[in-house]
Amino acid sequence: MRFTHRTLSQRVRFASGDAAAALAEEVTALGASRVMVIAAAGKAEVARRVADGLPVAHWHHETAMHVPLPVAERARAAAREHRADALACVGGGSTTGLAKAVALTTGLPIVAVPTTYAGSEATDVWGLTDNGRKTTGADDRVLPRAIVYDATLTLTLPADLSAASGLNALAHCVDAMWGPRADPIDRALAGEGIRALRTGLPQVADDPAGLPGRELALYGAYLAAVAFASAGSGLHHKICHVLGGMFDLPHARTHAVVLPHVLAFNAPAAPDAEARIAAAFGTGTAIAGLDLLRVRLHAPTALRDLGMPEDGIAAAVRAVLGAVPANNPRPVTADDLTALLRAAWEGTEPR
């Protein structure tokens, strides 16, 4: 057994119902006195409640999926104008992503308060979209110094969005099994993440107002993101990043649709990973476990239902082909990607 594993340094706090106090403590620990709070307009009230006790220099509410470059530039300008010395982001992946875009060029520390299961808060990965092309990278500056997980903040996330967001987290686990830098520690974290998500997400579906399922889902999403940050972006995420940037598709739902197709494609060539995923699901095969969960959660099944045009398949294939990780479990051809994306677009059974 030979591998090199890198563990990212950040403080993680699970505190259901205690986000405001925990956030205030983390900002105090940073010594910040001019905080820029980033939250989508729809989360403005939640952000005000959570960040009410902070020394806020600016409330910033312009966010967008996939972090378009102009949106990032305006946020960076706001940070400079208000002389921010720290960032607090309250929301989902788009909000965290915007905070990362600001930190990437300013070096400002971030404290993240997630309200979905996106997982971006636990990675050093950033993403920006410009002219239909999404660019991603990794940089220590964008890793939040601390995360405050408060499951009560996810209670307003509808069951269908909770399912899609949770399946996005599950995709982190799957990619972490065979990502470019995947190691035994990543696979152990990913396996526990799958177990937590496959237990927690059905509880959220059954009892959207209950905390136990949402706490499990947050826990699983965190483990998934940590594993993914270490293992690196695999085939699934390369595909979804292209689709999101090219067609402005909803992030979590796109992951939910594409995941079973990538799993069905890669699993036969990665028997150890397949067995680990199946064991985490408690089923005979990995794809059977994922199928059961997707049916249970009424997950979306077709990219065409999300707004992807049929004539976009060929362009997407060309873009993805140049980004396929060299150590993907099996070789990937243009024909393979065309068949995979065609099935995902139509919503047919993975093959």
N, C-alpha and C positions, 0 to 999 in steps of 0.2 A: 504494500500500500504506500503510494507516494503521491502527495498532492500539496499544494500551497493554498491556504484559505485565508482570505482577508475579511476581518470583522470590522464593520463600520462603527464609529463611536458616536453614540447619541443616548440621551436619557429618554426612557419610555415610561409613561405614567398611565396606568389604567385606573380611572376614578369616576365611575358612573355617578352623575349628579354633582360632580365637584369640579367641573371644567374651569369655572371662573377663578376659583382659588388656586388651582394648580397652574393655570396660565399666568396668573399674577406672580406666583412664586418663581416661575421659570424666567419671566421678564426681569424680575428683581435680580435674579442670579446673574443675568447678563449685564446688569448695571445700565440698562437702557433707560433713556429719559424722553425719547421722541420716537414712539412706535408708529409705524404705518400698518394699519389693519387692512388686510385684503379679504374681501368676501363678495360673492356675487350679489346682485341686487336682491334676489329672492331670499338670500340668507342675511340681509342687512340687520333685521331685527334680532336674529340669533346672535350675530356677531356683536351687536351693541350690548346684549345681555352678558355674553361671555367675557367681553373685553372692557366692560364698563369701568373697572377699577384701574385700568392701565393709563400711563401718561401718553395718550394718543395725540400724535401730531397730524395725522391724516387718516380719514376713512376712504378707502379706495374700492369702488364697486363695479368697475368695468372689467369683466372677465369673459372669456370665450373658449369654446372647445378647441383643443389642439394648440392653444396659445399662438394665435396669429402674431407675426412680428410687429405690426403696427400697434397692437394692443400692448405688447411687451414694452415697446419703446415709450408709449405714453405712461405706463406704470413706472418705468425707470426715471422718466422726467419728473414724475410726481414725487418720487423718493428724494430726488435731488432738491427739488423746489422746497419741500417741507423739512429738509435736513434730517431725514429719518436715520436713526441709529440701530434699528431692529425692525424685523417684519414679523407680524403675527397673521397667519392665514387660517380662516375658518371656513371650511367647506369641503368640496370634493376634489377630484383630480385636476380639474381645470384651474381651480383656485390655487391649489398647491403648486401646480405647474407655473402659474404666473409669478408666485413668490420666488420660485426657483429662477425664473428668467431675470428677475430683478437682482437676486443674489449673485447670479452668474457674472454680472458686470460691475456690481457694487461691493461685493463681499459682505453684505449685511447679513447678520445671523437671522435664522428663521426659527420660530416656534410654531409648530403645526397643530391645528385642532381639526381632525378629520370628521366629516359628517356622512361619509360613505365608506365603502370597502375598497377604494381605489388602490391604496398601498403606496402611492407616490411619496408619501411622507417618510417612508422608511428606506428610500433609495437615494443614491447620488446621481440619478439619471435625470437629465433635462430634455425638453423637446420644444421646438419652435417650428411653426408652419409659415412658409412664404411662397406665394404663387402656386399653391396646390402641392407643394412638396414639403413633407415633414422631415426635419433633421433632428437627430437625437445625439446625445453624448453623455459622458460621465465626468463629473467634476466635484471635488470635495467641497467647494464653496456652496453648492446647492443642497447639500444634505442638511435637513433641519437639525439644529442643536438639540431639540427636544420635541417629543410628541406627547400630546395630551389626548388620550382616548376616553371619551365619555359616551357610553352607549345611549344615554337619553337624548343626545343630539341627533341620533339616527332615527328616532321614532317617527319623524315626519317624512322619512323617505318611503314612498309607496312600495307595496310588496313587489310589484313588477320591476321597479328600478332597483330594489334591494336584491332581487334575484339576478338581474343582469350585472350589477356591481359585484356581487359575490362570485359570479362565474368569471368575471374579469380577474378577481383575486385567484380563483382556481387555475386560471390560465398561467399566472405567475408560477404556481406550483408545478404545473406540467412542464413549462419551459425550463424550470430550474433542474429538472431531471436530466436534461441533455443539452443545456446551454453551453456556450463556448468554453466557459471556465468551470463547469459543474464539477463538484467534488462530493465525497460522502457526507460532509456536514450539510451542504445544500440539500442533498436528497433526504436526509433525516428531517430537516426543518420543513421541507416541502410535503413529506408524508404526513407529519403532524398537522400541517396546514390543511391538507385535504380532509383529514379526519374531522377537524374542527368545523370546516365549512360544510361538509356533507351532513353534519349533525345540526349545526346552527341554522343554516339557511331554510330547511324545511320548518323549523320552529318559528322562524320569522314569518314564513308564509302562513302558518297556522294561527299564529298569535302576533300580529304586527305591533301590538301595543305592549308586548312582553319584553322584558330585558334579557332573560337568559339566552335566548337565541341570538339576539343582537350582540351580546357580549362575546359569545362564541365566534360569531362571524367576524367581529373586529379582531379578536385574537388570531383567528385563522388568516385573516387578510394581512396582519402584521408579519406573521411567520412567512407567508407566501412572498411578501415583498422583500424581506431580508434574504431569503433564499435566492430570489430572482436577481437582486442587486449583486450578489456574489457570483452567481452562475453566468450572468449575462443574457442578452436578448437572443432567444432562439427563433426558429422558423415562424412560429405562431405570431410573435410580436413583430417580426419583420413584415409579415403580411398585413397585420392590422394597422401598423403605422403608415404603410403605403396607402391603404384604403381610406383611413381617416383623413390624411392630408390631401389626398387626391379628390375625394368626393365629399368631404366634410360630414362623414357618417357619425352617428352617435357612438361615442367611444366604448362604453360598457356593452351595449347591445351588439356591436360589431364583434367584440371578443367572444360574446356568448354564442354567436352564430358560427364563427370560424373554428372555435376550439375543437369540436368533435371531428372535424375534417382533418385537422393537423394531427390529432391524436391517432386517428385511424390510419393515416399515412405513415407516421413514424413508428408507432408501437411495434409492428412486426419486426422491425430492424433493431429494436432496443429491448430485448426480452427482460433484462434486469429491471429497467425503468418501468416497463409494462407491469411486471409482477409487483413492484412497489406501489404503483398507482392502484392496481386492483386490490391489494391488501389494505390500502388506506380506505378504499371505498367499501371493503368487506364483500366484494363480489368476485366472480370467477375470472373476469377479464376487466381491463381498464375501461374499454369503451362501453361495456355493459353497465359499469358503475356510473359513468358520466351520463349515459342515456337515461338511467333511472332517475338521477337527480334532475336532469333537464326536464323530463316529463313531469316530475313532481313540482317543479317550479314554474311550469308553463313558459319555458324560455323561448325567445324568438328563434326562428329557424332559417330565415331566408334574407340574404342581403338585399334582394329587390324590395322587400318590405321596408327596408331602412332608407331607401332612396338611391341605391347604387344603380346606375344605368347598365343595361346589358352590354352595350358597346364599350363599356369601360373595362371589361375583363381583359382584353388584349393589352391595353396600356398598363394595367396593373401587373400583369404577368411580366412584362418587360422590366418594370421598376423593381419588382420583388426579386427577380432572377439575379440581379446584380447585388443583392443584399443577403442572400442565403448564407448562413454560417458555414464555414468550410468543414466543420466537423458534425454537421447534421447527421443523424443516424443513418440516413440513406441518401444517395445522390438525388438531386432535384433537377428535372428537366423542364423546359417550357411546356411540353405536353402534360407533365405531371401537374404543374401549377394551373394550367388551363382547365384540366379536369377537376381539380380541387376547387377552384374558384367558381367554375360552372355549377358544381353541386351545391356549393354554399350560396350562390346567387339564387338558384332554383329552390333551395330548401329540401333537396333530396337526401336520401340516406348517405352517410359518409362511406367512402370506398377507398 
